[in-house]
């Protein structure tokens, strides 16, 4: 997907300024990957026999998916960008990913989908941090 995201950024008709396009593309990709993974993990948790014990995990999966999706969508729009909003979204996305990863890691040995989700959340958290550092 990075190739697709990077290709779209490269075809942008205006100058993107000083933003690191590789980090931007990687972050957009990580956001959408994480959103999908969190959505799937929440659904997998709902299918578990011990679903009542996974309530917090499901909630954090859904919250993280929504924040990641919104972040990826906003970062994909470069016309008239709002740097302050981008920073706030990246910080929120980092926090959502961190919380979700920490919760999923509690269940990772018992539920493999939680391990996959925690890994995706950590990748997205890192991608957000790297993009944030490049625009600070």
C-alpha positions in Angstrom: 0.0 0.0 0.0 2.9 2.4 0.7 3.6 2.4 -3.0 0.0 3.5 -3.7 0.1 6.2 -1.0 3.5 7.4 -2.1 2.4 7.5 -5.8 -0.6 9.6 -4.9 1.6 12.0 -2.9 4.0 12.2 -5.8 1.2 13.1 -8.3 0.0 16.0 -6.1 -0.2 19.1 -8.3 1.1 21.5 -5.7 4.3 21.7 -3.7 3.9 19.7 -0.5 6.4 21.9 1.3 9.0 20.5 3.7 7.1 17.5 4.9 9.0 14.2 4.6 6.9 12.4 2.0 8.2 8.9 3.0 7.2 9.4 6.6 3.9 10.9 5.6 3.2 7.9 3.3 4.3 5.4 5.9 2.1 7.1 8.6 -1.0 7.1 6.3 -0.5 3.5 5.5 0.1 2.6 9.2 -3.1 4.4 10.2 -5.3 2.6 7.7 -3.6 -0.8 8.4 -4.1 -0.2 12.2 -7.8 0.8 11.7 -8.5 -2.3 9.8 -6.6 -4.6 12.2 -8.3 -3.0 15.2 -11.8 -3.5 13.6 -11.0 -7.1 12.9 -9.6 -7.7 16.4 -12.7 -6.2 18.0 -14.8 -8.6 15.9 -12.6 -11.5 16.8 -12.9 -10.6 20.5 -16.7 -10.6 20.1 -16.4 -14.2 18.8 -14.5 -15.4 21.8 -16.2 -17.5 24.5 -14.9 -15.2 27.2 -16.3 -12.0 25.4 -17.3 -10.4 28.7 -13.7 -10.4 29.8 -12.7 -8.6 26.6 -15.0 -5.6 26.9 -12.2 -3.1 27.5 -10.2 -4.6 24.6 -13.2 -4.3 22.3 -13.8 -0.7 23.3 -10.1 0.3 22.8 -10.0 -1.5 19.5 -13.0 0.4 18.3 -11.7 3.8 19.6 -8.3 3.2 18.0 -9.8 2.2 14.7 -11.8 5.4 14.6 -8.9 7.6 15.5 -6.6 5.9 13.1 -9.1 6.2 10.3 -9.7 9.9 10.9 -5.9 10.5 11.1 -5.2 8.7 7.9 -8.0 10.5 6.1 -6.9 14.0 7.3 -3.2 13.3 6.5 -4.2 12.2 3.0 -5.6 15.7 2.4 -2.7 18.2 1.7 -4.6 21.1 0.2 -4.8 23.9 2.7 -3.4 21.7 5.5 -3.7 22.7 9.1 -0.4 21.8 10.8 -1.8 22.4 14.3 -4.7 19.9 13.6 -2.3 17.4 12.1 -0.1 17.5 15.2 -3.2 17.1 17.5 -4.4 14.1 15.4 -1.0 12.5 15.4 -0.7 12.9 19.2 -4.2 11.5 19.6 -3.5 8.6 17.3 -0.3 7.8 19.2 -2.2 7.8 22.5 -5.0 5.6 21.1 -2.5 3.1 19.6 -0.5 3.0 22.8 -3.7 2.3 24.9 -5.0 -0.3 22.5 -1.6 -2.1 22.2 -1.2 -2.2 26.0 -4.6 -3.8 26.4 -4.1 -6.2 23.5 -0.7 -7.3 24.9 -2.5 -8.5 28.0 -4.4 -11.0 25.9 -1.7 -11.7 23.2 -0.7 -15.2 24.5 -4.3 -16.4 24.7 -5.7 -14.7 21.6 -3.4 -14.5 18.6 -5.6 -11.8 17.0 -4.7 -9.5 20.0 -1.0 -10.1 19.3 -1.5 -9.1 15.6 -3.4 -6.1 16.7 -0.9 -5.0 19.3 1.9 -5.2 16.7 -0.1 -3.1 14.2 -0.8 -0.5 17.0 2.8 -0.3 17.9 3.8 0.2 14.2 1.2 3.0 13.9 2.3 4.6 17.2 5.9 4.6 15.9 4.9 6.0 12.4 3.0 8.8 14.1 5.9 9.6 16.3 8.3 9.7 13.4 6.0 12.0 11.3 5.4 14.2 14.3 9.2 14.6 14.9 9.6 15.6 11.3 7.0 18.3 11.4 8.0 19.8 14.8 
